[in-house]
Amino acid sequence: MFAHPDLMLHLAHDRTREMIAEADRDRLLAGARLARRGRKARGRPTGAVASREPTVVVPAH
């Protein structure tokens, strides 16, 4: 079977982009799993996002 060289090059580039996207997705998921495991180990709940706002404490009179 004969395939046009431009078609084969296009298919090869498409496959390369798919493999790069899959590797990026795997890397992001692995980082998220690590971060989640780290929060769980410190006793912080994993389902809620911690507030980044400083807490103001008002002294009692």
C-alpha positions in Angstrom: 0.0 0.0 0.0 1.3 3.4 -0.9 0.7 6.5 1.2 1.6 10.0 0.3 4.7 11.2 2.2 2.9 14.4 3.4 0.1 12.3 4.8 2.6 10.1 6.7 4.4 13.1 8.1 1.1 14.6 9.2 0.1 11.4 10.9 3.5 11.1 12.6 3.2 14.7 13.9 -0.4 14.1 15.2 0.8 11.0 17.1 3.7 12.9 18.6 1.4 15.7 19.8 -0.9 13.0 21.3 2.0 11.4 23.2 3.2 14.7 24.5 -0.3 15.7 25.7 -0.7 12.3 27.4 2.7 12.7 29.1 1.7 16.2 30.3 -1.6 14.9 31.6 0.1 12.1 33.5 2.7 14.5 35.0 0.0 16.9 36.2 -2.1 14.1 37.7 1.0 12.6 39.5 1.8 16.1 41.0 -1.8 16.4 42.1 -1.8 13.0 43.7 1.5 13.8 45.5 0.1 17.1 46.8 -3.1 15.4 48.0 -1.2 12.7 49.7 1.0 15.3 51.5 -2.1 17.2 52.8 -3.6 14.0 54.0 -0.4 13.0 55.8 -0.4 16.4 57.7 -4.0 15.9 58.8 -5.5 18.6 56.7 -8.7 17.7 54.9 -8.2 17.0 51.3 -11.6 18.0 49.9 -11.5 21.7 50.9 -9.2 24.4 49.8 -7.5 26.2 52.7 -8.0 29.9 52.9 -5.0 32.0 52.1 -6.4 35.0 53.9 -4.8 35.9 57.3 -7.0 35.4 60.3 -7.5 38.5 62.4 -7.9 37.8 66.1 -9.6 40.5 68.2 -8.7 40.6 71.9 -11.5 40.1 74.4 -12.2 42.9 76.8 
